[in-house]
Every structure is written in C-alpha cells, then in structure tokens.
Amino acid sequence: MPTVVKCPTCGKDVRWAPESRFRPFCSDRCKQIDLGAWAAEKYKIGGNEQEGSSSEEETPRGDYNPH
C-alpha cells in the first residue's frame, strides 16, 4: 500500500510514489509557493548566528590539513 503524505503548502493528500512528480507537494504551484516563501526568508533554519564571523574567516585558505 503506497504511503500518503500531506502537501506542506495546502494539506492535500499526496501519494508518495514515483508518478507523483512534485512530491511532497501536490502540484507545481504548491512547490513554487514554498520556494517563494524560502526566497522571501519566511522560513529559517535554527542555529546560532554569529555576527562578523564566517567559516571562511575561521579557516584560512591553504592552511587546511585534515590529518
């Protein structure tokens, strides 16, 4: 029996199967609405944001030695 999930945008049931082209979304429209929300920064991934610091500043180029 195929798994059914809810579309994250509208809540409609979506079969989780290869023929469901836009899974987990029910349609291209819902997929684009979700992408637009990410682009507008309506969603955020939690974490500690440090001002004035980035991974490039913390690891100088050319000095990386994994061993």
LINSULRA-V85874 format. One record per pair of residues at least 6 apart in sequence whose C-alpha atoms are under 7 Angstrom apart, sorted by the first residue. I is the first residue (numbers start at 0). J is the second residue. Records with the same first field share a line. If there is no record, write none. Layout:
I->J, J
This chain:
1->14, 15, 16
2->14, 15
3->12, 13, 14, 15
4->12, 13, 14, 15, 23
5->11, 12, 13
6->12, 13, 23, 24, 25
7->24
8->29, 33
11->25
13->22, 23, 25
15->22
21->27
24->30
36->42
